[in-house]
Amino acid sequence: INPEDQEALYLSSTMLIEAKEYDEGIKLLEKLVKLDENSEEYFMALAQAYDKRGSASHSFADIDLAMQAYTRCTEINPQNEEANFQLAICSAKKGLWEDCINYCQKAIDINSKSERAYNQMGLAMYCNGSYDIAISLYQKALEINPEYIDTYSNYGYVLEKQGNFTEAVEMFKKYVVLCKDSEAVKSLKNHIIELEESIK
């Protein structure tokens, strides 16, 4: 590959990342962002590559690198909803709940119909102990998209935490109906059984 051929470098990096050859793909993307320091597309791809490698290796160092690249995306384009949302996710991975809430709010400011941002903010509020606010955010997410699956399980857990077991079971059952992940469904079905036993 010609080291100056950005299109070829980008295509090769994409193929390497898809093949889970993260180190090699990241090297090419790091070259690309040096060639074009104002490319939102290249920084986004680099951030996602760090993110994927970090998730695969459970590396906080990669999460930090991903956050730097996502932040660069927001500097290039302050209206980048995806970068702000991913910064919220990265913050949550690090247990930085206030940061997560702030990035979710930025994503919502850009797109007021972002059910995933309301859901993620609800999760951060739950982890911060603000259960009533979490519930209002989950309700907003479901109002926007009644089939946003993750909200049902998250909503169920906050209801359970408040001792509202019957309502929690209802939410969990909605998740089970919509979810296509058989392992997640199996695990939650067992939890539903335990809750129903405690209600009796």
Beta strands, then each sheet from edge to edge (+ up, - down):
end
